[in-house]
Amino acid sequence: MSDAIDIANDLTQSRLEGLIASQRAALRQQGTPECVDCDDDIPTARRALCPSATRCVHCQTHHEIRQRQGMGR
Ligand SMILES: [Zn+2]
């Protein structure tokens, strides 16, 4: 009986560790103060909403359009 509980505890522990690791990875993904494409400052409001942003809204939109076109081929 205690074996089943141990296995369940181990499973819960490894799932928790995986969850924590992925959240830490997301936190490490920092944005940049300037757009990587056009070097314009990324507005503070955008960085507050999307801390991992590396492009201004304009360049991000173009980047996503290019990505979508690339995937269509
Ligand atoms: Zn830009």
N, CA, C, O and the ligand as a Tripos MOL2 file, in Angstrom:
@<TRIPOS>MOLECULE
protein
  293   291    74     0     0
PROTEIN
NO_CHARGES

@<TRIPOS>ATOM
      1 N           0.8300   -1.2150    0.0000 N.3       1 MET1
      2 CA          0.0000    0.0000    0.0000 C.3       1 MET1
      3 C           0.8580    1.2550    0.0000 C.2       1 MET1
      4 O           0.5910    2.2240   -0.7110 O.2       1 MET1
      5 N           1.9160    1.2000    0.8380 N.am      2 SER2
      6 CA          2.7750    2.3860    0.9100 C.3       2 SER2
      7 C           3.5440    2.5900   -0.3950 C.2       2 SER2
      8 O           3.9240    3.7140   -0.7230 O.2       2 SER2
      9 N           3.7780    1.4840   -1.1550 N.am      3 ASP3
     10 CA          4.4560    1.6180   -2.4360 C.3       3 ASP3
     11 C           3.6620    2.4960   -3.4030 C.2       3 ASP3
     12 O           4.2170    3.3640   -4.0750 O.2       3 ASP3
     13 N           2.3460    2.2480   -3.4570 N.am      4 ALA4
     14 CA          1.4850    3.0260   -4.3560 C.3       4 ALA4
     15 C           1.5230    4.5060   -3.9820 C.2       4 ALA4
     16 O           1.5380    5.3750   -4.8540 O.2       4 ALA4
     17 N           1.5390    4.7790   -2.6920 N.am      5 ILE5
     18 CA          1.5810    6.1820   -2.2420 C.3       5 ILE5
     19 C           2.9260    6.8200   -2.6240 C.2       5 ILE5
     20 O           2.9870    7.9760   -3.0430 O.2       5 ILE5
     21 N           4.0080    6.0300   -2.4650 N.am      6 ASP6
     22 CA          5.3300    6.5380   -2.8390 C.3       6 ASP6
     23 C           5.3950    6.8790   -4.3330 C.2       6 ASP6
     24 O           5.9310    7.9150   -4.7260 O.2       6 ASP6
     25 N           4.8300    5.9730   -5.1590 N.am      7 ILE7
     26 CA          4.8340    6.2090   -6.6180 C.3       7 ILE7
     27 C           4.0260    7.4640   -6.9350 C.2       7 ILE7
     28 O           4.4400    8.2840   -7.7540 O.2       7 ILE7
     29 N           2.8710    7.6120   -6.2830 N.am      8 ALA8
     30 CA          2.0280    8.7850   -6.5080 C.3       8 ALA8
     31 C           2.7580   10.0610   -6.0820 C.2       8 ALA8
     32 O           2.6900   11.0810   -6.7690 O.2       8 ALA8
     33 N           3.4460    9.9980   -4.9630 N.am      9 ASN9
     34 CA          4.2060   11.1570   -4.4920 C.3       9 ASN9
     35 C           5.3220   11.5220   -5.4670 C.2       9 ASN9
     36 O           5.5520   12.6970   -5.7530 O.2       9 ASN9
     37 N           6.0150   10.4930   -5.9750 N.am     10 ASP10
     38 CA          7.0930   10.7390   -6.9300 C.3      10 ASP10
     39 C           6.5600   11.3880   -8.2010 C.2      10 ASP10
     40 O           7.1650   12.3150   -8.7410 O.2      10 ASP10
     41 N           5.4110   10.8840   -8.6740 N.am     11 LEU11
     42 CA          4.8080   11.4430   -9.8860 C.3      11 LEU11
     43 C           4.4350   12.9070   -9.6810 C.2      11 LEU11
     44 O           4.7170   13.7540  -10.5290 O.2      11 LEU11
     45 N           3.7980   13.1960   -8.5440 N.am     12 THR12
     46 CA          3.3870   14.5630   -8.2370 C.3      12 THR12
     47 C           4.6040   15.4760   -8.1690 C.2      12 THR12
     48 O           4.5880   16.5950   -8.6830 O.2      12 THR12
     49 N           5.6730   14.9730   -7.5180 N.am     13 GLN13
     50 CA          6.8870   15.7610   -7.3550 C.3      13 GLN13
     51 C           7.5180   16.0800   -8.7130 C.2      13 GLN13
     52 O           7.9130   17.2200   -8.9590 O.2      13 GLN13
     53 N           7.6150   15.0760   -9.5970 N.am     14 SER14
     54 CA          8.2740   15.3250  -10.8790 C.3      14 SER14
     55 C           7.4330   16.2520  -11.7510 C.2      14 SER14
     56 O           7.9840   17.0490  -12.5110 O.2      14 SER14
     57 N           6.1020   16.1590  -11.6520 N.am     15 ARG15
     58 CA          5.2450   17.0740  -12.4170 C.3      15 ARG15
     59 C           5.3970   18.4950  -11.9100 C.2      15 ARG15
     60 O           5.4490   19.4380  -12.7000 O.2      15 ARG15
     61 N           5.4670   18.6520  -10.6060 N.am     16 LEU16
     62 CA          5.6440   19.9830  -10.0140 C.3      16 LEU16
     63 C           6.9640   20.5910  -10.4530 C.2      16 LEU16
     64 O           7.0390   21.7710  -10.7960 O.2      16 LEU16
     65 N           8.0160   19.7590  -10.4370 N.am     17 GLU17
     66 CA          9.3340   20.2690  -10.8380 C.3      17 GLU17
     67 C           9.3380   20.7090  -12.2950 C.2      17 GLU17
     68 O           9.9600   21.7130  -12.6430 O.2      17 GLU17
     69 N           8.6410   19.9530  -13.1520 N.am     18 GLY18
     70 CA          8.5360   20.3220  -14.5580 C.3      18 GLY18
     71 C           7.8080   21.6470  -14.7290 C.2      18 GLY18
     72 O           8.2020   22.4830  -15.5420 O.2      18 GLY18
     73 N           6.7490   21.8290  -13.9620 N.am     19 LEU19
     74 CA          5.9500   23.0540  -14.0210 C.3      19 LEU19
     75 C           6.7810   24.2530  -13.5870 C.2      19 LEU19
     76 O           6.7680   25.2980  -14.2370 O.2      19 LEU19
     77 N           7.5090   24.0920  -12.4710 N.am     20 ILE20
     78 CA          8.3290   25.1810  -11.9480 C.3      20 ILE20
     79 C           9.4360   25.5320  -12.9500 C.2      20 ILE20
     80 O           9.7290   26.7070  -13.1690 O.2      20 ILE20
     81 N          10.0480   24.5080  -13.5550 N.am     21 ALA21
     82 CA         11.1260   24.7450  -14.5220 C.3      21 ALA21
     83 C          10.6140   25.5280  -15.7310 C.2      21 ALA21
     84 O          11.2910   26.4350  -16.2150 O.2      21 ALA21
     85 N           9.4190   25.1800  -16.2210 N.am     22 SER22
     86 CA          8.9050   25.8780  -17.4020 C.3      22 SER22
     87 C           8.5170   27.3160  -17.0510 C.2      22 SER22
     88 O           8.6520   28.2120  -17.8830 O.2      22 SER22
     89 N           8.0360   27.5430  -15.8230 N.am     23 GLN23
     90 CA          7.6910   28.9100  -15.4200 C.3      23 GLN23
     91 C           8.9550   29.7550  -15.2670 C.2      23 GLN23
     92 O           8.9650   30.9350  -15.6160 O.2      23 GLN23
     93 N          10.0200   29.1450  -14.7430 N.am     24 ARG24
     94 CA         11.2840   29.8790  -14.6010 C.3      24 ARG24
     95 C          11.8440   30.2360  -15.9740 C.2      24 ARG24
     96 O          12.3740   31.3310  -16.1620 O.2      24 ARG24
     97 N          11.7290   29.3150  -16.9410 N.am     25 ALA25
     98 CA         12.2100   29.5730  -18.2980 C.3      25 ALA25
     99 C          11.4440   30.7420  -18.9080 C.2      25 ALA25
    100 O          12.0260   31.5790  -19.5990 O.2      25 ALA25
    101 N          10.1270   30.8000  -18.6510 N.am     26 ALA26
    102 CA          9.3080   31.8870  -19.1850 C.3      26 ALA26
    103 C           9.7250   33.2190  -18.5690 C.2      26 ALA26
    104 O           9.7550   34.2390  -19.2560 O.2      26 ALA26
    105 N          10.0460   33.2130  -17.2790 N.am     27 LEU27
    106 CA         10.4590   34.4410  -16.5980 C.3      27 LEU27
    107 C          11.8130   34.9280  -17.1070 C.2      27 LEU27
    108 O          12.0680   36.1310  -17.1750 O.2      27 LEU27
    109 N          12.6820   33.9680  -17.4640 N.am     28 ARG28
    110 CA         14.0160   34.3460  -17.9480 C.3      28 ARG28
    111 C          13.9520   35.0120  -19.3150 C.2      28 ARG28
    112 O          14.8640   35.7500  -19.6900 O.2      28 ARG28
    113 N          12.8760   34.7560  -20.0630 N.am     29 GLN29
    114 CA         12.7710   35.3100  -21.4030 C.3      29 GLN29
    115 C          12.4480   36.7970  -21.2980 C.2      29 GLN29
    116 O          11.2860   37.1990  -21.2460 O.2      29 GLN29
    117 N          13.5010   37.5940  -21.2690 N.am     30 GLN30
    118 CA         13.3560   39.0280  -21.0970 C.3      30 GLN30
    119 C          13.2000   39.7220  -22.4410 C.2      30 GLN30
    120 O          13.7680   39.2960  -23.4470 O.2      30 GLN30
    121 N          12.4340   40.7810  -22.4430 N.am     31 GLY31
    122 CA         12.3230   41.5970  -23.6380 C.3      31 GLY31
    123 C          13.4910   42.5630  -23.7230 C.2      31 GLY31
    124 O          14.3890   42.5360  -22.8820 O.2      31 GLY31
    125 N          13.4790   43.4110  -24.7330 N.am     32 THR32
    126 CA         14.5290   44.4030  -24.9140 C.3      32 THR32
    127 C          13.9040   45.8020  -24.8660 C.2      32 THR32
    128 O          12.7500   45.9650  -25.2610 O.2      32 THR32
    129 N          14.6450   46.8180  -24.3870 N.am     33 PRO33
    130 CA         14.0850   48.1790  -24.3320 C.3      33 PRO33
    131 C          13.8780   48.7820  -25.7090 C.2      33 PRO33
    132 O          13.0240   49.6490  -25.8950 O.2      33 PRO33
    133 N          14.6780   48.3110  -26.6940 N.am     34 GLU34
    134 CA         14.5100   48.8000  -28.0680 C.3      34 GLU34
    135 C          14.0940   47.6540  -28.9880 C.2      34 GLU34
    136 O          14.4060   46.4890  -28.7410 O.2      34 GLU34
    137 N          13.3950   48.0090  -30.0340 N.am     35 CYS35
    138 CA         12.9680   47.0380  -31.0330 C.3      35 CYS35
    139 C          14.1980   46.4530  -31.7290 C.2      35 CYS35
    140 O          15.0780   47.2010  -32.1550 O.2      35 CYS35
    141 N          14.2680   45.1220  -31.8480 N.am     36 VAL36
    142 CA         15.4300   44.4840  -32.4780 C.3      36 VAL36
    143 C          15.4460   44.7070  -33.9900 C.2      36 VAL36
    144 O          16.4810   44.5250  -34.6320 O.2      36 VAL36
    145 N          14.3110   45.0990  -34.5610 N.am     37 ASP37
    146 CA         14.2410   45.3050  -36.0150 C.3      37 ASP37
    147 C          14.5440   46.7430  -36.4130 C.2      37 ASP37
    148 O          15.3330   46.9680  -37.3310 O.2      37 ASP37
    149 N          13.9320   47.7280  -35.7420 N.am     38 CYS38
    150 CA         14.0710   49.1190  -36.2000 C.3      38 CYS38
    151 C          14.7750   50.0060  -35.1720 C.2      38 CYS38
    152 O          14.9590   51.1970  -35.4220 O.2      38 CYS38
    153 N          15.1790   49.4450  -34.0020 N.am     39 ASP39
    154 CA         15.9150   50.1880  -32.9650 C.3      39 ASP39
    155 C          15.1170   51.3100  -32.3120 C.2      39 ASP39
    156 O          15.6810   52.0910  -31.5450 O.2      39 ASP39
    157 N          13.8230   51.4090  -32.5950 N.am     40 ASP40
    158 CA         12.9760   52.3670  -31.8890 C.3      40 ASP40
    159 C          12.7420   51.8750  -30.4600 C.2      40 ASP40
    160 O          12.7790   50.6720  -30.2010 O.2      40 ASP40
    161 N          12.5030   52.8030  -29.5390 N.am     41 ASP41
    162 CA         12.1460   52.4060  -28.1810 C.3      41 ASP41
    163 C          10.8060   51.6720  -28.1990 C.2      41 ASP41
    164 O           9.8670   52.0910  -28.8760 O.2      41 ASP41
    165 N          10.7280   50.5730  -27.4470 N.am     42 ILE42
    166 CA          9.4500   49.8810  -27.2860 C.3      42 ILE42
    167 C           8.6860   50.6320  -26.1880 C.2      42 ILE42
    168 O           9.2070   50.7870  -25.0840 O.2      42 ILE42
    169 N           7.4670   51.0990  -26.4670 N.am     43 PRO43
    170 CA          6.7260   51.8810  -25.4730 C.3      43 PRO43
    171 C           6.5820   51.1400  -24.1420 C.2      43 PRO43
    172 O           6.3820   49.9260  -24.1120 O.2      43 PRO43
    173 N           6.6860   51.8960  -23.0390 N.am     44 THR44
    174 CA          6.6030   51.3060  -21.7020 C.3      44 THR44
    175 C           5.3130   50.5150  -21.5240 C.2      44 THR44
    176 O           5.3080   49.4650  -20.8820 O.2      44 THR44
    177 N           4.2180   51.0180  -22.0940 N.am     45 ALA45
    178 CA          2.9280   50.3330  -21.9460 C.3      45 ALA45
    179 C           2.9850   48.9530  -22.5810 C.2      45 ALA45
    180 O           2.4460   47.9880  -22.0390 O.2      45 ALA45
    181 N           3.6500   48.8660  -23.7460 N.am     46 ARG46
    182 CA          3.7670   47.5600  -24.4190 C.3      46 ARG46
    183 C           4.6490   46.6270  -23.6000 C.2      46 ARG46
    184 O           4.3470   45.4410  -23.4630 O.2      46 ARG46
    185 N           5.7380   47.1600  -23.0560 N.am     47 ARG47
    186 CA          6.6440   46.3110  -22.2780 C.3      47 ARG47
    187 C           5.9830   45.8400  -20.9870 C.2      47 ARG47
    188 O           6.2660   44.7460  -20.5000 O.2      47 ARG47
    189 N           5.0940   46.6800  -20.4340 N.am     48 ALA48
    190 CA          4.3770   46.2800  -19.2230 C.3      48 ALA48
    191 C           3.4000   45.1460  -19.5260 C.2      48 ALA48
    192 O           3.2490   44.2140  -18.7360 O.2      48 ALA48
    193 N           2.7400   45.2380  -20.6810 N.am     49 LEU49
    194 CA          1.7640   44.2170  -21.0740 C.3      49 LEU49
    195 C           2.4640   42.9440  -21.5270 C.2      49 LEU49
    196 O           1.9770   41.8400  -21.2860 O.2      49 LEU49
    197 N           3.6020   43.1010  -22.1810 N.am     50 CYS50
    198 CA          4.3040   41.9660  -22.7850 C.3      50 CYS50
    199 C           5.7940   42.0900  -22.4700 C.2      50 CYS50
    200 O           6.5640   42.5230  -23.3270 O.2      50 CYS50
    201 N           6.2200   41.7160  -21.2490 N.am     51 PRO51
    202 CA          7.6120   41.9260  -20.8140 C.3      51 PRO51
    203 C           8.6400   41.2220  -21.6850 C.2      51 PRO51
    204 O           9.8120   41.5990  -21.6780 O.2      51 PRO51
    205 N           8.2230   40.2040  -22.4370 N.am     52 SER52
    206 CA          9.1810   39.4810  -23.2650 C.3      52 SER52
    207 C           9.2580   40.0520  -24.6780 C.2      52 SER52
    208 O           9.9160   39.4710  -25.5410 O.2      52 SER52
    209 N           8.5890   41.1890  -24.9280 N.am     53 ALA53
    210 CA          8.5750   41.7760  -26.2720 C.3      53 ALA53
    211 C           9.9710   42.2270  -26.6750 C.2      53 ALA53
    212 O          10.6900   42.8380  -25.8840 O.2      53 ALA53
    213 N          10.3480   41.9200  -27.9170 N.am     54 THR54
    214 CA         11.6430   42.3700  -28.4380 C.3      54 THR54
    215 C          11.4560   43.2440  -29.6730 C.2      54 THR54
    216 O          12.4310   43.6840  -30.2820 O.2      54 THR54
    217 N          10.1870   43.4970  -30.0450 N.am     55 ARG55
    218 CA          9.8990   44.3310  -31.2170 C.3      55 ARG55
    219 C           8.7850   45.3070  -30.8850 C.2      55 ARG55
    220 O           7.9430   45.0250  -30.0320 O.2      55 ARG55
    221 N           8.7750   46.4710  -31.5610 N.am     56 CYS56
    222 CA          7.6550   47.3910  -31.4300 C.3      56 CYS56
    223 C           6.4280   46.7540  -32.0890 C.2      56 CYS56
    224 O           6.5430   45.7660  -32.8140 O.2      56 CYS56
    225 N           5.2590   47.3310  -31.8290 N.am     57 VAL57
    226 CA          4.0140   46.7430  -32.3400 C.3      57 VAL57
    227 C           4.0780   46.6170  -33.8610 C.2      57 VAL57
    228 O           3.6680   45.6060  -34.4320 O.2      57 VAL57
    229 N           4.5980   47.6590  -34.5040 N.am     58 HIS58
    230 CA          4.6890   47.6930  -35.9670 C.3      58 HIS58
    231 C           5.5300   46.5140  -36.4960 C.2      58 HIS58
    232 O           5.0850   45.7600  -37.3610 O.2      58 HIS58
    233 N           6.7480   46.3740  -35.9590 N.am     59 CYS59
    234 CA          7.6440   45.3180  -36.4450 C.3      59 CYS59
    235 C           7.1420   43.9390  -36.0440 C.2      59 CYS59
    236 O           7.2990   42.9820  -36.8020 O.2      59 CYS59
    237 N           6.5320   43.8210  -34.8450 N.am     60 GLN60
    238 CA          6.0040   42.5290  -34.4110 C.3      60 GLN60
    239 C           4.9080   42.0650  -35.3600 C.2      60 GLN60
    240 O           4.8340   40.8860  -35.7060 O.2      60 GLN60
    241 N           4.0560   43.0020  -35.7810 N.am     61 THR61
    242 CA          2.9760   42.6650  -36.7130 C.3      61 THR61
    243 C           3.5620   42.1390  -38.0180 C.2      61 THR61
    244 O           3.1310   41.1080  -38.5340 O.2      61 THR61
    245 N           4.5660   42.8730  -38.5560 N.am     62 HIS62
    246 CA          5.2000   42.4440  -39.7990 C.3      62 HIS62
    247 C           5.8900   41.0940  -39.6310 C.2      62 HIS62
    248 O           5.8310   40.2360  -40.5120 O.2      62 HIS62
    249 N           6.5520   40.9210  -38.4690 N.am     63 HIS63
    250 CA          7.2470   39.6670  -38.1850 C.3      63 HIS63
    251 C           6.2600   38.4970  -38.1990 C.2      63 HIS63
    252 O           6.5450   37.4420  -38.7660 O.2      63 HIS63
    253 N           5.0840   38.6970  -37.5640 N.am     64 GLU64
    254 CA          4.0880   37.6150  -37.5030 C.3      64 GLU64
    255 C           3.5090   37.3270  -38.8750 C.2      64 GLU64
    256 O           3.2280   36.1730  -39.2000 O.2      64 GLU64
    257 N           3.3260   38.3690  -39.6890 N.am     65 ILE65
    258 CA          2.8200   38.1660  -41.0560 C.3      65 ILE65
    259 C           3.8370   37.3600  -41.8580 C.2      65 ILE65
    260 O           3.4720   36.4320  -42.5790 O.2      65 ILE65
    261 N           5.1300   37.7230  -41.7250 N.am     66 ARG66
    262 CA          6.1900   36.9860  -42.4450 C.3      66 ARG66
    263 C           6.2170   35.5230  -42.0030 C.2      66 ARG66
    264 O           6.3570   34.6180  -42.8260 O.2      66 ARG66
    265 N           6.0790   35.3010  -40.6830 N.am     67 GLN67
    266 CA          6.0920   33.9220  -40.1700 C.3      67 GLN67
    267 C           4.9320   33.1180  -40.7330 C.2      67 GLN67
    268 O           5.0910   31.9560  -41.1090 O.2      67 GLN67
    269 N           3.7380   33.7620  -40.7900 N.am     68 ARG68
    270 CA          2.5670   33.0590  -41.2800 C.3      68 ARG68
    271 C           2.7110   32.7360  -42.7710 C.2      68 ARG68
    272 O           2.3100   31.6670  -43.2310 O.2      68 ARG68
    273 N           3.2930   33.6870  -43.5170 N.am     69 GLN69
    274 CA          3.4960   33.4420  -44.9450 C.3      69 GLN69
    275 C           4.5120   32.3270  -45.1460 C.2      69 GLN69
    276 O           4.3670   31.4930  -46.0410 O.2      69 GLN69
    277 N           5.5510   32.3220  -44.2950 N.am     70 GLY70
    278 CA          6.5880   31.2930  -44.3810 C.3      70 GLY70
    279 C           6.0260   29.9060  -44.1270 C.2      70 GLY70
    280 O           6.4420   28.9340  -44.7590 O.2      70 GLY70
    281 N           5.0670   29.8140  -43.1900 N.am     71 MET71
    282 CA          4.5050   28.5150  -42.8440 C.3      71 MET71
    283 C           3.5580   28.0190  -43.9220 C.2      71 MET71
    284 O           3.3430   26.8140  -44.0560 O.2      71 MET71
    285 N           2.9810   28.9560  -44.7040 N.am     72 GLY72
    286 CA          2.0050   28.5760  -45.7240 C.3      72 GLY72
    287 C           2.6320   27.8440  -46.8950 C.2      72 GLY72
    288 O           1.9480   27.1570  -47.6530 O.2      72 GLY72
    289 N           3.9510   27.9990  -47.0360 N.am     73 ARG73
    290 CA          4.6230   27.4010  -48.1930 C.3      73 ARG73
    291 C           5.0300   25.9700  -47.9450 C.2      73 ARG73
    292 O           5.6070   25.3310  -48.8250 O.2      73 ARG73
    293 ZN         10.3240   48.1720  -34.6490 Zn       74 ZN74
@<TRIPOS>BOND
     1     1     2 1
     2     2     3 1
     3     3     4 2
     4     3     5 am
     5     5     6 1
     6     6     7 1
     7     7     8 2
     8     7     9 am
     9     9    10 1
    10    10    11 1
    11    11    12 2
    12    11    13 am
    13    13    14 1
    14    14    15 1
    15    15    16 2
    16    15    17 am
    17    17    18 1
    18    18    19 1
    19    19    20 2
    20    19    21 am
    21    21    22 1
    22    22    23 1
    23    23    24 2
    24    23    25 am
    25    25    26 1
    26    26    27 1
    27    27    28 2
    28    27    29 am
    29    29    30 1
    30    30    31 1
    31    31    32 2
    32    31    33 am
    33    33    34 1
    34    34    35 1
    35    35    36 2
    36    35    37 am
    37    37    38 1
    38    38    39 1
    39    39    40 2
    40    39    41 am
    41    41    42 1
    42    42    43 1
    43    43    44 2
    44    43    45 am
    45    45    46 1
    46    46    47 1
    47    47    48 2
    48    47    49 am
    49    49    50 1
    50    50    51 1
    51    51    52 2
    52    51    53 am
    53    53    54 1
    54    54    55 1
    55    55    56 2
    56    55    57 am
    57    57    58 1
    58    58    59 1
    59    59    60 2
    60    59    61 am
    61    61    62 1
    62    62    63 1
    63    63    64 2
    64    63    65 am
    65    65    66 1
    66    66    67 1
    67    67    68 2
    68    67    69 am
    69    69    70 1
    70    70    71 1
    71    71    72 2
    72    71    73 am
    73    73    74 1
    74    74    75 1
    75    75    76 2
    76    75    77 am
    77    77    78 1
    78    78    79 1
    79    79    80 2
    80    79    81 am
    81    81    82 1
    82    82    83 1
    83    83    84 2
    84    83    85 am
    85    85    86 1
    86    86    87 1
    87    87    88 2
    88    87    89 am
    89    89    90 1
    90    90    91 1
    91    91    92 2
    92    91    93 am
    93    93    94 1
    94    94    95 1
    95    95    96 2
    96    95    97 am
    97    97    98 1
    98    98    99 1
    99    99   100 2
   100    99   101 am
   101   101   102 1
   102   102   103 1
   103   103   104 2
   104   103   105 am
   105   105   106 1
   106   106   107 1
   107   107   108 2
   108   107   109 am
   109   109   110 1
   110   110   111 1
   111   111   112 2
   112   111   113 am
   113   113   114 1
   114   114   115 1
   115   115   116 2
   116   115   117 am
   117   117   118 1
   118   118   119 1
   119   119   120 2
   120   119   121 am
   121   121   122 1
   122   122   123 1
   123   123   124 2
   124   123   125 am
   125   125   126 1
   126   126   127 1
   127   127   128 2
   128   127   129 am
   129   129   130 1
   130   130   131 1
   131   131   132 2
   132   131   133 am
   133   133   134 1
   134   134   135 1
   135   135   136 2
   136   135   137 am
   137   137   138 1
   138   138   139 1
   139   139   140 2
   140   139   141 am
   141   141   142 1
   142   142   143 1
   143   143   144 2
   144   143   145 am
   145   145   146 1
   146   146   147 1
   147   147   148 2
   148   147   149 am
   149   149   150 1
   150   150   151 1
   151   151   152 2
   152   151   153 am
   153   153   154 1
   154   154   155 1
   155   155   156 2
   156   155   157 am
   157   157   158 1
   158   158   159 1
   159   159   160 2
   160   159   161 am
   161   161   162 1
   162   162   163 1
   163   163   164 2
   164   163   165 am
   165   165   166 1
   166   166   167 1
   167   167   168 2
   168   167   169 am
   169   169   170 1
   170   170   171 1
   171   171   172 2
   172   171   173 am
   173   173   174 1
   174   174   175 1
   175   175   176 2
   176   175   177 am
   177   177   178 1
   178   178   179 1
   179   179   180 2
   180   179   181 am
   181   181   182 1
   182   182   183 1
   183   183   184 2
   184   183   185 am
   185   185   186 1
   186   186   187 1
   187   187   188 2
   188   187   189 am
   189   189   190 1
   190   190   191 1
   191   191   192 2
   192   191   193 am
   193   193   194 1
   194   194   195 1
   195   195   196 2
   196   195   197 am
   197   197   198 1
   198   198   199 1
   199   199   200 2
   200   199   201 am
   201   201   202 1
   202   202   203 1
   203   203   204 2
   204   203   205 am
   205   205   206 1
   206   206   207 1
   207   207   208 2
   208   207   209 am
   209   209   210 1
   210   210   211 1
   211   211   212 2
   212   211   213 am
   213   213   214 1
   214   214   215 1
   215   215   216 2
   216   215   217 am
   217   217   218 1
   218   218   219 1
   219   219   220 2
   220   219   221 am
   221   221   222 1
   222   222   223 1
   223   223   224 2
   224   223   225 am
   225   225   226 1
   226   226   227 1
   227   227   228 2
   228   227   229 am
   229   229   230 1
   230   230   231 1
   231   231   232 2
   232   231   233 am
   233   233   234 1
   234   234   235 1
   235   235   236 2
   236   235   237 am
   237   237   238 1
   238   238   239 1
   239   239   240 2
   240   239   241 am
   241   241   242 1
   242   242   243 1
   243   243   244 2
   244   243   245 am
   245   245   246 1
   246   246   247 1
   247   247   248 2
   248   247   249 am
   249   249   250 1
   250   250   251 1
   251   251   252 2
   252   251   253 am
   253   253   254 1
   254   254   255 1
   255   255   256 2
   256   255   257 am
   257   257   258 1
   258   258   259 1
   259   259   260 2
   260   259   261 am
   261   261   262 1
   262   262   263 1
   263   263   264 2
   264   263   265 am
   265   265   266 1
   266   266   267 1
   267   267   268 2
   268   267   269 am
   269   269   270 1
   270   270   271 1
   271   271   272 2
   272   271   273 am
   273   273   274 1
   274   274   275 1
   275   275   276 2
   276   275   277 am
   277   277   278 1
   278   278   279 1
   279   279   280 2
   280   279   281 am
   281   281   282 1
   282   282   283 1
   283   283   284 2
   284   283   285 am
   285   285   286 1
   286   286   287 1
   287   287   288 2
   288   287   289 am
   289   289   290 1
   290   290   291 1
   291   291   292 2
@<TRIPOS>SUBSTRUCTURE
     1 MET1         2 RESIDUE 1 A MET
     2 SER2         6 RESIDUE 1 A SER
     3 ASP3        10 RESIDUE 1 A ASP
     4 ALA4        14 RESIDUE 1 A ALA
     5 ILE5        18 RESIDUE 1 A ILE
     6 ASP6        22 RESIDUE 1 A ASP
     7 ILE7        26 RESIDUE 1 A ILE
     8 ALA8        30 RESIDUE 1 A ALA
     9 ASN9        34 RESIDUE 1 A ASN
    10 ASP10       38 RESIDUE 1 A ASP
    11 LEU11       42 RESIDUE 1 A LEU
    12 THR12       46 RESIDUE 1 A THR
    13 GLN13       50 RESIDUE 1 A GLN
    14 SER14       54 RESIDUE 1 A SER
    15 ARG15       58 RESIDUE 1 A ARG
    16 LEU16       62 RESIDUE 1 A LEU
    17 GLU17       66 RESIDUE 1 A GLU
    18 GLY18       70 RESIDUE 1 A GLY
    19 LEU19       74 RESIDUE 1 A LEU
    20 ILE20       78 RESIDUE 1 A ILE
    21 ALA21       82 RESIDUE 1 A ALA
    22 SER22       86 RESIDUE 1 A SER
    23 GLN23       90 RESIDUE 1 A GLN
    24 ARG24       94 RESIDUE 1 A ARG
    25 ALA25       98 RESIDUE 1 A ALA
    26 ALA26      102 RESIDUE 1 A ALA
    27 LEU27      106 RESIDUE 1 A LEU
    28 ARG28      110 RESIDUE 1 A ARG
    29 GLN29      114 RESIDUE 1 A GLN
    30 GLN30      118 RESIDUE 1 A GLN
    31 GLY31      122 RESIDUE 1 A GLY
    32 THR32      126 RESIDUE 1 A THR
    33 PRO33      130 RESIDUE 1 A PRO
    34 GLU34      134 RESIDUE 1 A GLU
    35 CYS35      138 RESIDUE 1 A CYS
    36 VAL36      142 RESIDUE 1 A VAL
    37 ASP37      146 RESIDUE 1 A ASP
    38 CYS38      150 RESIDUE 1 A CYS
    39 ASP39      154 RESIDUE 1 A ASP
    40 ASP40      158 RESIDUE 1 A ASP
    41 ASP41      162 RESIDUE 1 A ASP
    42 ILE42      166 RESIDUE 1 A ILE
    43 PRO43      170 RESIDUE 1 A PRO
    44 THR44      174 RESIDUE 1 A THR
    45 ALA45      178 RESIDUE 1 A ALA
    46 ARG46      182 RESIDUE 1 A ARG
    47 ARG47      186 RESIDUE 1 A ARG
    48 ALA48      190 RESIDUE 1 A ALA
    49 LEU49      194 RESIDUE 1 A LEU
    50 CYS50      198 RESIDUE 1 A CYS
    51 PRO51      202 RESIDUE 1 A PRO
    52 SER52      206 RESIDUE 1 A SER
    53 ALA53      210 RESIDUE 1 A ALA
    54 THR54      214 RESIDUE 1 A THR
    55 ARG55      218 RESIDUE 1 A ARG
    56 CYS56      222 RESIDUE 1 A CYS
    57 VAL57      226 RESIDUE 1 A VAL
    58 HIS58      230 RESIDUE 1 A HIS
    59 CYS59      234 RESIDUE 1 A CYS
    60 GLN60      238 RESIDUE 1 A GLN
    61 THR61      242 RESIDUE 1 A THR
    62 HIS62      246 RESIDUE 1 A HIS
    63 HIS63      250 RESIDUE 1 A HIS
    64 GLU64      254 RESIDUE 1 A GLU
    65 ILE65      258 RESIDUE 1 A ILE
    66 ARG66      262 RESIDUE 1 A ARG
    67 GLN67      266 RESIDUE 1 A GLN
    68 ARG68      270 RESIDUE 1 A ARG
    69 GLN69      274 RESIDUE 1 A GLN
    70 GLY70      278 RESIDUE 1 A GLY
    71 MET71      282 RESIDUE 1 A MET
    72 GLY72      286 RESIDUE 1 A GLY
    73 ARG73      290 RESIDUE 1 A ARG
    74 ZN74       293 GROUP 0 **** ****
